[in-house]
Structure formats: structure tokens, C-alpha cells
């Protein structure tokens, strides 16, 4: 249960930071979803590049990178 809550908090922080970096607006739920999905995308893409992060800060960095990639691709698709 604690790990789930930590994932939500990290997702919210990552989504919020990605929103600031990419200039998007959204609420808490959107930020959590964006951050959690960003963590999956970031882990996959960075894993392909041979890059890995450790700890909570590393997880946030990875999630922000992935979330920014998601926003970028979404803008390309829905433009």
C-alpha cells in the first residue's frame, strides 16, 4: 500500500514538472496519470539507450523525461 502511494506522489510530481516544462495545463489526476505513464515510457526509452537512474530523484527524472516524450508525441498526433 505504501509503495502504491509513493508511486502516486512521484507520478504527481513528475506530471506537474513535465507540465511546466512542456507548457501544458492540467489537474492533479491528469498529472498523476501523465507521471505514471511517463515513468513507464521513460524507463523503456532510457533502457534502450543504456541509461538508468536510482532512487526517488532518479525515478522522478526518468518519469519527467518520459512524460515530456508523451506530451510531445500527443501534440504531433492531435495537432
N, C-alpha and C positions, 0 to 999 in steps of 0.2 A: 504494500500500500504506500509506503514511504517513497519507494522508487517511482511509482506512478505519479505522485505529487511532485517529486523533483523533476520528472520529465515534463510535466505541465508548466512548471515555473521556468525551466530552461527554454521550453518552447515559446512561452510568452515573451521572455526577454529577447530571444533570438528573432522572433517575428517582429517585435517592436523595433529592434535595431535595424533589421532589414527594411522595414517600412520607412524608417528615417533615411537610410542610405539610398533607397530607390524612389523616394518621394511619393509613397502611397499612403492612403488613409484607411484605417480600419479599427475595429473594436478589439476587445480582449479575446473573444472566441476566434476571430479571424487571425489574430497574431499567434495564438496557440497552435492553430491548425497549420499556419504557414511555417512556424518554427519547427514543429514536429516533422512535417513533410520535408522541410529544408534539411533537417538532420539526416534523414534517410538519403536524400539526393546528394547532400554534401559528403556523406560517408562513402557513397558509391563512387562519385566522381573523383574525390580526393584519393580513394583507394586505388582507382585505376592509374592515377598519377604517382602512386607510391608515397603519398603524404599522409601522415597520421598525427593526431593530437591526443593529448592525455589530460585527464582531469575535467572539472566542470568548466573552466575557462576555455579549454580546448574544444569541448563539446559545443559551447556557445559559438565559438569562432567557426567551427565546422557547420553548424546549423545556419548561421548567418550567411555564409558563402552559398550553401545550398538554397536557402530561401531567396537570396538575390538572383540566383540562377532561375528559380521557379518564376519569379516575377518577370524577369527578362523574357523567358520563353512564352509566358502568358501574354505579355504585351505583343510579341511577334505574332502569336496565333490570333488574338482577338482584336487586332488593330484594324 
